[in-house]
Amino acid sequence: MSRKVIYIGHAHLSEKMERDWYINYLRARNVSVEYWDVLPLLFGEIDEPGAINANYLYVPKTYDAIEAMLCHPENIDAYFVMLVNYAGSTVKLYRLLGKHHVRMIYILWAAFPGERSGRAQQVLHGLISNPLTLVKKAFNAIKARIYKNLKFIQPFEIVFAAGQVLMRSEQHSAKMVPINFCDYDQYMRVMSEGGGRLVNERYAVFLDVYLTNQSDLVIFGLKAINPSEYLQSLNHFFELLELKYGVKVVVAAHPKANYNPETFNGRDIFCGVTPELVRDAEFVISHHSASVSYAVLNRKPIIFVYTEEMNILYGHTPIIVVIQSMADFLGAPIYNTNEITECDQISIGDVDSIRYEKFKYDYLTTHESEHTTTQEIFWREISAR
C-alpha cells in the first residue's frame, strides 16, 4: 500500500495512541504515517502527561498551516483518520478538509450508556448557570448541523464502529464497518498470551481516571476537583473494602497519570497493565472509566463510586450520568464514598451474565468482528482501496 495515512487528533501523541489507533501496526507495514496534533489550535496549549515526540508528528498552529500541508503533493491522495469529533468547535477544520476533498475515515467507539442523556443534562444545566455561553455553544451546534444537512461537510468514506449500538446509529458516511473497542482487542491479547499474576495475594483493582489532573476537564470546560478531598474520600472507602473483604486494593493508573507512590496511601500503583490486573482481581472499583470493559469481559463484579464533590461539580455532566447509567445497565452497586462510614454499608453484587453479555455486544464488539483484531479489519479496508 503506497497511500499515506494521516491522523488528525485533538490529543497529544502517546504510546497508547500509537497502539490503539494502529499507528504502530501501519508503520510496521512500511505505511507512511503522520500525526497532526490540532489540540493547541482548537483548545490552546494544554499539558498532557505521557505525551511523546516522534518524527512523524506535526503540530500546526494555524488553519493556514493546515491548508499548506493539505496542498503537499504526497498528501493529496492520503487517508485522513479523524480523531476529532465533528461539532460546532470543529466546523472550520472539517470545512477546510472538505474544500480539499480529502478521504476521511472516522473511528467510533466508547459510546457507553448515559453519554447522550448526560450531554442533554449538561446543556440544561448550562442554560441555567451560564446562558450566554450556552447560547454561543447552541449556535455553533446548530450551525454544524445545518452545514452537514446542506452537504457543506464532506461525508466520511468509512466509519469504523464498535458495538451494535453504534453500528445502528446514523452516521455521515458512505460505509459502516463493524470493529472492536480497543479494550476488547487488548483483552483478547492478554487471554491469548496468558502470563502470571501481577499481585500474589487476593486484591481488588481501582480503575483510575486521573481526575486530580485530567486534561479533558479543561477541554470540556469543567471545574477541577480538590485533589486532597477526593483522595481522602477514596482512600477511606478503600480501607473499608479491604477490611470487609480481606483484599488489598491496587490502582490501575490512567495512561496520563504520574502519581507519587503515596498518593493512595502507599497502595500499589500499576501503569499499562490494566487488562492483566482486572483478569486476576476479585472485583473492580470504577468511576466512569472505559476500562470497565475489562471487568465486563472477565465477568468481574463491579462497584461504581463517586465522591460528594464529584456529584456537586459533575452531577449535570456525562461523568456522573455515565457512572449511574453503567451501574444501572450492569445491575451493579453504586456508592457516594463520602456517605460510607462503615463496612456494613458496602455490598458487592453478583455478576448478571445476561446484562454483561448485552453490554459486550452493544458497546465492545459485534458478532461480525469479535474473532478478528480491529487493526486487521482496518488494514483490510484501507489496503483494498
N, C-alpha and C positions, 0 to 999 in steps of 0.2 A: 504494500500500500504506500503510495507516494504522497497522498494528500496530507497536509499538515492538520493538526488538531490544536485549536486554541481555546483555552478555558478562560472565561471572564467571570471573576468572583469578587464578592464584597467581604472577603475574609483574607487575612494574610496567609500565605502558603505555609503549610505544616506537613510533617511526616505523615500524620493521619490522613490529611487530604490527598497526599501523593498515593497512599494505599487505597483509600475508599473511593476516590474518583478515577481510578485505573490509570493514573499518570505513570506510575512505575511499570505497570503492565504494558502500556503502549511504548514507552521508551525502551523496554527490554526487547521489543519487536522492531526497533530502529525507526519508529514513527517520530517525525519531527513534532515536538510538543512545545507550546508556550503557555504561560500562565500570566494573564493580565489582571493585576490586583487593582480594582477600582474602589476599594474601601476609602482611601483618602479623598477621592473625588466626590463620592456620594455622601460621606458622613464626617469627613475631616480626619485628622490624624488620631488614631486610637491605638494604644499599646496593647498588643495581644501576646501574652507569654506563649512560648513554643513556636513562634514564627521562625522560619528558616529562609536562607538565601539560596538562590540557585541560578545557574547560567541561563535558564530559560524563563526567568521571572522578569516581568516588566511592570512598572508602576506609573501609568500615565496620569498626569496631574490635571490635564485639561481635556475637553472634548476635541479640541483641535489636534491634540497629540494622538488621540484615538483615531481620528479621521486620517491622519497622516499614516498611521500604522496599517489601517484598513486598505490604503492605496498601494502598499508594498506588493509587487507582483506575486511574491510567494504566498501572500495571504488571501489573494482573490478567490481561490477555489477551496479554501480551508473549511473544515468543520468548526463551528463555534459552539462550544458546550457552555450553556448559560447556567452559571451558579448564582445568578442574580434574578430574583423574582420580578415578574412584571407587575408594577404598581405605579401609583402616581409619582413617586420619587424617582422612578427609573424610566419614565416615558421618553425623556430626551435621549437616553442611551439606546433604547430599543428603536426609536425613530431613526437615529443615526445608522444603526446596523441595517435597518430596512432600506435606507437610502442607497446602501451599497449592495443590497440583495444578497447578504451573506446566508450561508446554510446553517441555520440554528438548530441545536439539539438541546433538549431540556430533560433533566433527571428529577423525577418527582417521587419523594418518599417522606416518611416520618409525619404523615398527616394523622395523628393519633386522636382518640376520642376527646371531644371537648374543645378542640382548637377553633373550630368555626364559631361556636357559641361563646367561647372566651373572647374572641375578637369583637363580637357583637356587644358583649357586656363592656368591653374596654371603650368602644365608641360611645355607648350610652353614658358611661361614667365621665368620659372626656367632655361630652356636651354640657354636663352639669358643672364640672370643675374648671374647665378652660374652653369656653365656647368659641373664642376667636381662633385658637389653634386648631380646634376640631373642624371649624368651617373651612379652614385652609386645607386640611387633610381630606375633607369630604370633597372639596372642589377638585383636588388632584385625582382622587379616586374616580370621580365621575368623568373627568377628562380622560383618564386612562381607559375607562370602559367605552367611551364614545369613539376614541381613536381606534380601538380594536374593532368595534362594530362597523365603523366606516372603512375598515381594511387599511388604515394608515399604518398599522403594525403588522409586520410580516409574520405569517404563521411559522411555527416550528416545523422543521422537516420530519423530526421524530421526537416523540415524548416517551421516555422510558419510565414506567410507573410501577411502584412496588405495592403489591396487595390489591385485592379485589375492589376495595372502596375507591381507590384512585383510578383503577382501570375503568370503573364505571362512570367516573366523573367526566364532565365536558371540558375538553382542552382545545386550545387554539393550535391544532396540529394536523398534519396530513396523515400521520401514522402513530398508533399507540403500540408499544411493545412491553409485555409484562417482564418484570425483573424482580430481584430480591432486595429488601432493605440491606444496607451494608452490614448490619449486625447479624443478619441471618447468615450471610456468607462467612463471617468470622466464626459464628457458632459451628457451622459445618466444618470449617478448617480445624478447629480445636477438637471436635469429635473425631475427625479423621486421624489427626496426629496423635491423639492421646496425651500422654505425659503425666507426671506425678503431681501430687498436691503441692500447693504453694504454702499452705498453712497446715501444720500437723494435727493440731487439736480441733475440736468442733468450733465452728465460727459462723457468724452472720456477716454479711457484707453490705456496707452502705454505698450506694451509687451516687457519688459526689457530682454536683453540677457547678462547682466553683462559684457559688452565689456571693461569696465575700468579695469577689473582684471580677465578675463576669462582664466582659466587654459587650455582650449582647444587650445588657441593660442600657448601656449608653446608646447603642444603635436604635433601640426601640423607645428611647426617651423615658425609661423607668428609673425611679429613685434607687439609690444604693442602700443596701441593708447595713445595719450596725453589726460589724463582724463579731465583736465581743459578745453581744447579747445572743446573736444567732448561734455561735459555737457553744456558749454556756448552756443554752437550752437543749441543743442536740446531744452534747456530751452527757448531760444529766439523764436524758432519755436512754442513751446507750448503756449507762450504768445500770439502770433498772432492767433493761433487756438482759444484760449479762447476768445479773443476779437471779432473775426469774428462770431463765432457760439454760443456765450453765454453759454459756458460749462466750467467746470473745468476739467483739465487734471489730472488724477491719474495714479499711476505707479503700475503695476503688476510685482513685483520684481522676478528676476530669482531665482531658488531654492538655488543657491550657494551664492547669494548676501548678503552682510551685510552692508547696507548703513547707513551713517549718515543722520538724519532727514532733514538736509538742502541740501542734495545732489542735489535735483531737485527744489531748491529754495523754500523749505518748502511745496512742493506738497505732498499729502498723498501717502505713500508707503505701499502697502499691500503684505503680503507673504502667499503663499499657498492657495490662493482663486481666482486664475486666471479664472476658468470657471464661477464662480459666478459674477466676475467683468465684464466679457465680456457679459454675459447674459443680463445685465441691462444697458449696455453702449449705448450711441447714435452712436458712431463709434469707430474704433480701429486704433491705430498707431503702426506700426511694422517695424523692420528691417527684419531679416531672421528667426525670432522665429518660432519654430514648433507650438507654441501656437496659431498661426494664424488659426489653425484648429478650435478653438472655435468660431472665427469670421465667418468662413465659415458655420459651423453647425448652428449657431444662426442667419445667414443671416444678418450680420452687415456690413456696409460699412467699407472699409479698406483704410488707407493711408500708403503707403510704403515710408520709409525715409532712408537716409544715409547722412553722412557729407562728406565734401570735403576730409578730412584726411582719412576717410574710403575708399573713392574712390581711393586715391593715394596708400594706403597701401594694400588694398584688391581687387583692381579693376580686378586683374587677378586670383582671387581665387573664390571658391564657395560662399563666403559670399556675394559679390556684385552681382555675376551672379544669385544666387538664389533669391535675392531681386528683380532683374529686371525680372527674369523669372516668379516668382509668381505674380508680378504685371501684367505682360502681360497675363498670364494664366487666371487670375480672372478679367481682364479688369479694374484694379484699378489704381488710380493715384500714381505717384512716384515722390519724391522731393529730391533734394540735399538741405539740410536745410541751408547751407551757401549761397545759391543763393536766398533765400526767405527773402525779406526785408519788404514786405507789405502784408496786409491781402488779398488784391485782387488777389494775385498770387496763392492763395490756393483755391482749389475746391474739394469738396467731391463728388465722382461719385455715381451713383445709383448701387444697387446690381444687378448683372447679374445672375439671378437664374439658367440659363442653365449652365453657367460656374461654379458656386458654386456647383451645383449638380454633375457635372463631376469631380470636384476636390474631392468631398466627396467619390465617388466610385473608383476613380483612386488611391487615396492615403490614405484614412482614414478607409475604411471598404469595405465589399463586401455584395452582396445580401444574401450570404450563412451565414454570420457571424453577420450581423447588429443587430439581435434581441437576441444575446447571448453574455454575457461578455467573454472577452478573457481568464480570469482566469478559467472560467468554461470549455472553449474549451481546454485549456492547461491541466487542470486536467483530462478531459475525455480521452485525447490522452495518457498521460503518465501512468495513472492508469489502462488502459486497456491492457498494455503490460507486 
